[in-house]
Every structure is written in C-alpha cells, then in structure tokens.
Amino acid sequence: MHLRRLDLVGFKSFAARTSAELQRGIVVIVGPNGSGKSNISDAVLWVLGEQSAKAVRARKPEEVIFAGSATRQPLGMAEVSLVLDNADGSLPIDYEEVRVTRRLYRSGDSEYLLNGSRVRLKDIIQLLLHAGLSPDSYTVVGQSSIDELILQRPDERRVAFENVADIRRHQLRLNDTRSKLTSTQANLVRVQDVLAELTPHVRRLKTQADRAQRAEAFRKELHDLLIRSFRWRLAHAHTERRQAEDESARATLEAQHAEAESTAGERDLRDVDERLATLEERFSELRPRAEAFLEQVRVAERSLAVLRERLASTTEQKSGAEAELLRHHGLLERLAEEATEAARAAGQTTDGDLPDDASRLAILQAHLADETAALDAAQAERASLQKNVETAEHGIREAEARLTRTEQHLQSLQANLAVDQARQSDRETRLASIEQELASRTTERADLDQSLARTRDRLAAAADAQHEAAARLEQAREALRVTSQQADRLQGALAALGATDLSRRDDAELPPDWQAALQDLPVLGLAGQLATRIRPIDLLLAGYLRRTVVLANDEAAREAHRRLTTRLAADAPAWAVLSMDGLLLAAEGARPLERVGDEGQSVLADWSRQVRRLEAELAAAEAQRHAALAEVQTARDSLDDAEADERGARRAFGEIEAHLIELQRAESAARAEVQELQAAHERAMRMASQHSEERLRATTRADRTREELAVARRERDALADQLRQLDEQVSAIGERVGQARAEMITVEATAGRREAERAAREALHARIEAEMASNAAAREATSARLANLRGQEAEITERESQLTRELDAMQAELTPVERELESAEARRVDLLAERQLTEQRLGVLRAAERAAHEVREARHVAAQRATDEVERLNTEIAETAEMEAETYGGAAWAEQLRLRFDGLAEPLEAFDLEAARRRIATLQRELRAVGGVAESVVEEYRELSERHAFLEHQSADLRVAMAELESAAAELETHMRERFGEAFAAIQAAFQECFSELFGGGEARLVLTEPDDLLRSGVDIVARPPGKKLQGLLSLSGGERALTIVSLLFGLLKINPTPFCVLDEVDAALDEANVQRFANLLAEFARQIQFIVVTHNRATMDKSDAIYGVSMDAAGVSHIFSVRPRSIAASAPAETVSAVGAVNAETNRAPKGVPSGEL
C-alpha cells in the first residue's frame, strides 16, 4: 500500500486545483523558502484528521483556506484528497483505490468523504488505523515534530509507542467502551427515575382499568339480559298474535255455521206458515155452513188471532230490541277499550318530541348555515392564497431575472462603468415592485383581520351554545338525581310497609336508649319526621314511621341494626332501620303489615301511583339528559371547529404579518441599496482606481440577491403549504356541511312522521268518541223502544185474557160448532205450537249468529291488538337500542339488536321476565355506581403497563450491558498491556540498532517511568554518543538530540512500518556527514516504506526516486512541477545536479502561472 496521488484546492497557498502523482520509494520536494513546500505536509496531516489548528501552523481552522491576495480573490473552501493504493488490502474496504477527502468551508462547516461518500471523522480514523495512519502518529514528521519529541514529557511521548504497538485503535475502543459504560449508567439512572415516576401511575390506572372492566362486564350482562328479555317478549307476542288469528278464524267459521242454521230455521218457519194457510182455507170451507151461527165466534177468534199476532210481533220486537241493546252495550265496551288503548299509545309518545325535533331542526339549519358560511370563507381564503402563491412565483421569477442581471453586470463591470446606471435603474424597479407587493400584503392583512373577526364571532357563538347546552345538561342531571332519590325513597318506604307492624301508634320521639346506641352514626332522623320530603303522611303510618330510624347509607344502617338488636329488650315496640339507599332492616319478631283497611290501602295505592309517576319522570329526565348530552357534543364540535378556524386564521395572520415586516425591511434595504449604488456610481466616475473594490461589493450584492431569491422561494413554498392546508380545511368543512344536511333531512323526516302519527291518533280518538256518542244515543233509543214494547205486551196480554173469557162463553154456547170444528182446531193449534217453537228456535239461532259475529269481531280485535303489541315491542327495541347504544354499547348495538330479532317467531327457552327486569334495574344502578370511566383507560393502562414492563426489561438489560462493558474494558486493558510490553521491547532493540548506525556506535536506551503500570507509564530516553557518557536527551547537543530522535523515528518505523511517511526538513539540523548517514538509512527503509521528504540537502536529493519543485507566482499561489532525476541522470548527470541546485537557489523568479507538470 502507498500514496498514489495528492489533490489540493484552496488549501493555504494552493488556490488552484493541484494534483501530484506520487510513486513508491523516496519522493523529494524542493523549492525556495516561502514557496509552500511545508503546506504539502500540513495538507497530508490535515486530511488524516488533525483537529489542532496549531499543528498545521494556523491560529484558527479557517486560516487553512486560501485568504486571497492583491490580485486574486479569497476562496470559500479548502479541500485535500489522498488517493491510496489498496491493492494489498491493508484497509478493510472492498476498493483497490481509496480516496480520503476533507473539506472545510469558510462558514465553519466541514465534511469528510470516503470515495465520494460522506462519512464521519471517527470512521476515517478507525479505517486508517488499520494501516497505521493517524494524525498523532509518525506518518507526518516535521522539524517542529522533532523539537516536540525532544521537549515532550515522558507520558506525552508514549503516544508514538502506542501507535507502534497498534493499541491506538484498542485505546479508541476502550475509550468508546468507557463512554458507553458511562452512558449506560446514566441511562440506567434515567430508567430507574422513569420507573419510579410510572409505578404510581400504573397502580392508579390499574384501579381505573379494573373499574372499567367491571363496568364492561356489567354492560355485557345488561346487553345479554336486554336481548334475552326482548326476545322472550317478542316471541310470546308473536305466539299470542298467532293464537288470536287462529281463534279469529275459528270464530269466522262458527259465524258462518250459525248463519246457515238461521237460514234453515227461517225456511222451517215458512213451511209452518204455508200449512197454516192451508188450514185457514179449510176453515173457509167450514164457515159457510156455520156462518150465521158462528159469526160471533169468528169475530172473537179473529180478535184473538189479531191479538196473538200482535203479541208475537211485540215479543219478537222486544227480543230484537233486547238483542240490539246488548249489541250496543258490547260495542260501547269495545269502543271504550279502543279509546283506552289509543290514549295509552298516545301517552307513550311525549308531546315534547315535536318541539324537540323542531328545535333540533332549527339548530341543524343554523349549524348548516354557519358551516356553509365557513366553507365560502375558506374557499375565498383559498383563492386569496392561490393569488398570493402566483404573486410569490412571479416575484421569484423577477428575483431570478434580477439575479441574472446582477451577475451580468458583475462580469461587465470592469469593461463598462455605464452598467452601474442600469443596475441603479434595476434596483429602482425592484423597489417599486416591493412597494407594490407591500401594498398587496397590506390589503391581504386587512382581509385577514376581517376573517379573524368573523372567526372570533363564530367562536363566541359556539362557546355560548356550549354553555347553554352544558346548563341544560346540568339541569337534566339535577332533575334526574332528584327524581331518582325520590323514587328510591318511595320504593324503600313501600317495601317497609310490607314488613312492619302498624298496630301500635305512639308519637314518641327518638328514645334516649336509641340516642345512646346511635350517637356516633350518621342518623338523619325518624321516618315520621322525614316523611314530608315524600308527601304528607297520614296517621295510619305515623306510628310505624316514628319507630323507623333513617341513616345516611347502607353500612351505617347495618351497624345501627346490630346495636339496636343488642341493646333493646326483646319485648320493646317494633322498630326498623332504613337507609337513604333503600335498605330496610326490621327488628326480629315484627309482624308483617296486615289488616291495613281501606285507609291504608288508599295510602299504599297513592304511594304506588307516586312511584309510577316518578318512574315516568325518571325516564323523561333520562331522555332529557341524553338530548342535552347530544346538544353538548354538538356545541363542543362546533366550538372545536371554530377554534381550529381561529387558530388557522391566527397562523395565517402571523405569517402575513411576518412577511409584511420582511417586505418593509426589504424595501428599506432596497432604498438604501439604490442610494449606495448612486454614491458608488459617482465614486466610480471620479476614481477609476477603486474598480476592484466596487467589484467585491457587487459580488456581495449578488450573494445577497441569491439569498433574497432563496427567501422568496421559501415564501412561495410556505404559501403553497398554506394553500394545501386550506384545501384540506375546505374538504373537511364540505364533509361537515354534507353531514349537517343529511342530519337535517333525517330530523325533518322524523318530525313529519311523528306529526302524522299524532294526527292519526287524534283522528282515531275523535272517531271513537263520535261512535261512542252515537251508540249511546242508539242504546237510549232502543231502551225506550223496549219499554214501550213491554207496555204493549202487557196490554195485549190483558186483552187476550179478556177475549179468552169471551170465547169461553161463546164456546159454551157454541158447543156443537166446537165439536164440529174440533178436529180442525186441534190441527190448527198444533200448527201454531209448531210455529211458535220454530220462531223460538229461529230466535235462538239468530242470537247465536249475532254472538258468533261478535266473537269473530272480538277475535279480530284481539289479533289486531297482538299485532300492535309486536309493533310496539319492535319500537321499544329500537328506542332501547338507541338509548343503550348511546349510553353503553357503541354504534354497533342497534344493528346487533336488529340482527338478533329479525325473523324471531317462537320462544327460545324458559325465562323469568320479572327476575330479568329486577336484574336489569340492578345492573343499571351498578353502572351508575361505578361511574363514568373513559374507554381509553384500559388502553392507556395497557400501554403504560407495557411501557413499565419494557422499562423494567430495559433496566435489566442495562445492568447486563454494564457488566459486559466492564468485562470488555478489562479484556482490552489486558490485551493493550501485553501488546505495549512486547512492542516496547522490540522498539528498544530497533532504536539501539538505528542509533548505532547513525552515530557510528554508542548506546541508547528507552526507560519506563512506571514499569508496573504499562498503560500509564511514560517513556524517557537516555543516550551515549561515541566517546561520551550515558545521559538524558536534554543533556545532548542540538544535533545529537535531533539525530537521536531520528534514530527513534526509524526504530519505530522498523517495528511497525507505515505505508508512507512525510518528513518535513527533519535533516535541517544535521551536518553533512550525518545527512549522508541519514540518506543511506532512508534509502534502506525506502524498500518497504514510501517517503515524501521536504529537504534542502543535496545528499538526500541524491537518494530520491522523484523530485517535485514548488514555486509561487506573483499572485501568491503555489504550483508544483516534477523532475525525475534518475532518468535524467542516466543521460546528463551534471546537468541534473545543476538543475536541482537551481531549484533550491530560485527566489520567486518562476514564471507567473506555471502549471503542474514535468520539466
């Protein structure tokens, strides 16, 4: 491996790009003093990673960049590259040629490149250490390095020995390991601090997560019970509907059968009438024979027949009137039931739904109008920003044009001073453009002020709406809480009435022995004293309630019951303990509530009605709470949207404000620049010698214009970002407008449906009332007609009796006629009897027919009621699903209910509905008791617990890593100690050998200052030149010290040779004889190591394989040219020697601008 090429640009005096192709062996660099020879060795040291400016002969890092001269401008960057031949693989990288580059910018930024790729300095140092190359090794040795080695303390001198022992990279690894160990310890402390902070949070969240899991279990059980109860009720409703439909069908068949039988009876009656008519004809035949004698008999008989017919007709009319009266009575009962059912169905839909829907519709319409206005405003703002983007792009194009004009003006400044006037005109044009843009921005700022005011108004309106909705929610919650407490107290009081004896009625207050027993418990008083909170209690329950003590909670009630049971005598009056939560604990032996009587039954009924009323109020309050919650959420959403719009407007306002300030600054700068150009133009006209300075100022102005162009481009990008954000806001507002419109359509449809249902129910109720009034009037008319018929029947019966008596008298007188007509009369009587029986049977059949029709109508009504019950249950399921989904279950709850109940027709299993209802109420109370726990608590607990477990695992890993790092550090120290000891012994021998060769004898030794601590021991040097005694390095003469250090240098190279070594005038302090020995030793080592030597000694030049000359032109820029002395010496040795001497004797007489190349 060797150094193939060295490239420099902008480094110290090498302003132009300079390359030097280097070959193996000895390369000598010569040139006059001050030409820049040592800058080459500084460049090699700098590119190897040297961080000290002093080491490269500079006060600060930026001084290595070419600083310019009177005729050449300074550069903004220094770059040095080493091209290494890595064909032997000395560097662990898959390249045969490795290019290491270092750059430094005048801004202070620097970068390192490896084969054109940016890398870290650490990567460069670790890679080059594999070949023994580093800035603090003996790769680059100058005259100052020789002096430093002489003057170094023993502990500073050991660095060179560490490089030879190849433990520098191990030292870096050890330092890195110790740094990692320190960092690991700090990380462990931080992890433990975080764990200490997280542990209480994890415990707190675990408690909340347990509550959330309990609530989730309650919700699941509640959902399951609701589903099972609804399924059971719905299945039974379906069953009842099918049974009612079957019974209706059977009643229809029975009615049809009764109609058929009634028709047959009427046919039989017609047959009897026909036979009677025949018999009458027979009588007509007999009448002529006894007409005269039987005239009176016929008259009597006709009268009797007429009376009987009237009687039969009256009887029939009476039966019809009675049947009609019964029918009207049944119809009135059915209409009353329908009216009750309609009233109950109407009561299920509260009158407040329509006003709520109307209010909600108005709110949605207002919200839609607001969102539409916001959409229009956002679109207008988007159009404005689009115009701003176009304006900014136009400004960028103008700035680019100005930059082009400025650069052209800079190039032509030396040729034509008149260009200054054109530049002044361009600046004035730019000033006008800035003023125009400033006016545009001012207008835009005014528009943004108006938009911000509108957004603030929307924000205030949304905040007011949220406050109003929150107030309504608080009112609903308070009403729900009060109603729940009243319902619970009434339920507890009703339960207490069923378990306590009411026979004793004493009006005593809390007895002293009770006060002693309950003195430290939260006693609220006697139930009789607190009864006024529910309703005025009558004397029936006063005795019991005055022996019932009320406490604040269940736990206190149980403790009071235990104490009273222990302290009170067994024969004490009956007593009981009641908590405000409804827990009732009675004394042992208390009789249940018996023989309450009418007054007590009235009280119980009144309390039961109050309980039902409070339950209805509780449901209404719950519905109001849900509505208020929805309004609060809507108000919050509106408030969030308004706040987001305000933040966007504020952000845009701030950006426009900042841009205005920048434009004002740019305007001031442009005006100042115009004035400066005018003054510069006048100065240029007066003094042409200042042309160079004017060119520098033009360069500065071009840079500033470029910066302004970059700022304008960033402004354009920012405006484009604003435009994209506004596009997103417009899309979001459009989505919210669509949602508001869909919700408004839904609310309008719901309001219309409810209005139609209420109108239908009112029409049904009016029709039922009209029918009831009509039937009542008909029933009264029928009753009057029935009374009239009964009177007529009595009169006819009386008349019949009278005619019968007259007929008996006539029969006594007309016995012969009777005997004659006896046979005919007997037949006639039989027919009349048969007719009467037939009429009676027909009346029964007609009554059966009417009854069948009534049963059919009743079954049809029952079937319709069963159908209505199924529909009511479906409605109740939907409403319950919506309420439970909003309160507990999430958006999929209603869909789950619908899927579970579709197509259900039969009961699935035995089910205790009452027990399920009690359990549902218990679960709802449990959910209220658990309270609201955010759904994110479980997820937060899981994430936090995972983080806690992860940190604990990390803590354990960090402890393991610390142990591993400590073990690795110990292993590295042991290895470094062994390597340093072996290398020190080898260097000792090589140093002695090189010292003897350079001095022609003598003795030199290396001494460890701390032999027991090889990792910290310094290295001292003692030497004995020939003919002298052994003494320290500082005791030797200057030449002896230099030669001793050179001996040490060659000893180090012999033990651990580097691929190349740069020697900068290390032979300057040697005399001619010692220089010759130095050159001989250099040639011997050159078989293995590539040397780049800066020297003035001819003996060293004679050993070289290539010579490079360095010269400096009049502009202060160094150039390199090469000479190959061996090829020239073969043809003309004398001329070569003189040419080389001429190079050293040259004193800045090199031609101006000599390029690198071979002479």
Secondary structure, DSSP 4 states (H G I P E B T S, - for coil): -EEEEEEEESBTTB-S-EEEE--SSEEEEE--TTSSHHHHHHHHHHHTT---TGGGT-SSGGGGB----SSSPPPSEEEEEEEEE-TT--SSSS-SEEEEEEEEETTS-EEEEETTEEE-HHHHHHHHHTTT--TTTTSEEEHHHHHHHHHS-HHHHHHHHHHHTT-HHHHHHHHHHHHHHHHHHHHHHHHHHHHHHHHHHHHHHHHHHHHHHHHHHHHHHHHHHHHHHHHHHHHHHHHHHHHHHHHHHHHHHHHHHHHHHHHHHHHHHHHHHHHHHHHHHHHHHHGGGGTTTTHHHHHHHHHHHHHHHHHHHHHHHHHHHHHHHHHHHHHHHHHHHHHHHHHHHHHHS-TTHHHHHHHHHHHHHHHHHHHHHHHHHHHHHHHHHHHHHHHHHHHHHHHHHHHHHHHHHHHTTTT-TTHHHHHHHHHHHHHHHHHHHHHHHHHHHHHHHHHHHHHHHHHHHHHHHHHHHHHHHHHHHHHHHHHHHHHHHHHHHHHHHTSS--S------S-HHHHHHTTTS-EEEEHHHHGGGTS---HHHHHHHTTEEEESSHHHHHHHHHHHHHHS-TTSPP-EEEETTS-EEEPTTPPP----HHHHHHHHHHHHHHHHHHHHHHHHHHHHHHHHHHHHHHHHHHHHHHHHHHHHHHHHHHHHHHHHHHHHHHHHHHHHHHHHHHHHHHHHHH-GGGHHHHHHHHHHHHHHHHHHHHHHHHHHHHHHHHHHHHHHHHHHHHHHHHHHHHHHHHHHHHHHHHHHHHHHHHHHHHHHHHHHHHHHHHHHHHHHHHHHHHHHHHHHHHHHHHHHHHHHHHHHHTHHHHHHHHHHHHHHHHHHHHHHHHHHHHHHHHHHHHHHHHHHHHHHHHHHHHHHHHHHHHHHHHHHHHHHIIIII-TTHHHHHHHHHTT--S--S---HHHHHHHHHHHHHHHHHH----THHHHHHHHHHHHHHHHHHHHHHHHHHHHHHHHHHHHHHHHHHHHHHHHHHHHHHHHHHHHHHHHTS-EEEEEES-TT-TTT--EEEEEE-TTS--EEGGGS-HHHHHHHHHHHHHHHHHHS--SEEEEESTTTTS-HHHHHHHHHHHHHHTTTSEEEEE---HHHHHT-SEEEEEEE-TTS-EEEEEE-HHHHHHH-HHHHHHHHHHHHH--S-SPTTPPSEE-
